[in-house]
Amino acid sequence: SEVLEGFFNNIDIPCVFLGRDVLPGATCIGVDEKPCTVEATEYIISKGYRDILFVSPPFGHEKRIEGFIEAAENKKCRYKVLECSGLYSEALLSFMAESDKKVGILCSGDAYAGEVMHYLHNKGFRAGRDYGIMGYDRIELYQTITPQLTTVDNNVSLMGKKAATLILKMIRGKAVDKATNIPYTIVKGQTI
């Protein structure tokens, strides 16, 4: 992070980072991830899930993790955070086995949700029937499969358009905000 920060602070090329709080002092655009993840977690809880998991890569999604924990603790849920890179299967099954209820799973990305759904499908579990699962990013592929993934749409297309506008303003020497929020929506699928 320090190497990256030093590099971008010493070049004279306009840069806009996709994602909030990517680099201190840099121009960033994205969803305010902590409140977004609080809302996503509360959505899962509102559907009756009291035992919930958060599946995330081991780096880069700290605000999403903070939002998940905040919501889970505020609603007094049993929860666990699995920060891993594909080796979560035993911990996932263990958490599910310890529960006498259907488990709700929030993944920090649709790709992780797809991996979890595939893994659990091979173990005989069905999303929406045996457990609930929600992704993040609204990758179009997961909107075309059955069951359709419930997810957070972080408006990547809008983010790209606004980033291009910011870069053009920067090229023209105009001042821009260091942080630009993008609206998000929860897309209701068939998995929660």
Summary of the structure (lengths in Angstrom):
residues: 192
radius of gyration: 18.2
end to end distance: 36.1
largest distance: 59.8
contacts: 621
relative contact order: 0.17
helix: 40%
strand: 20%
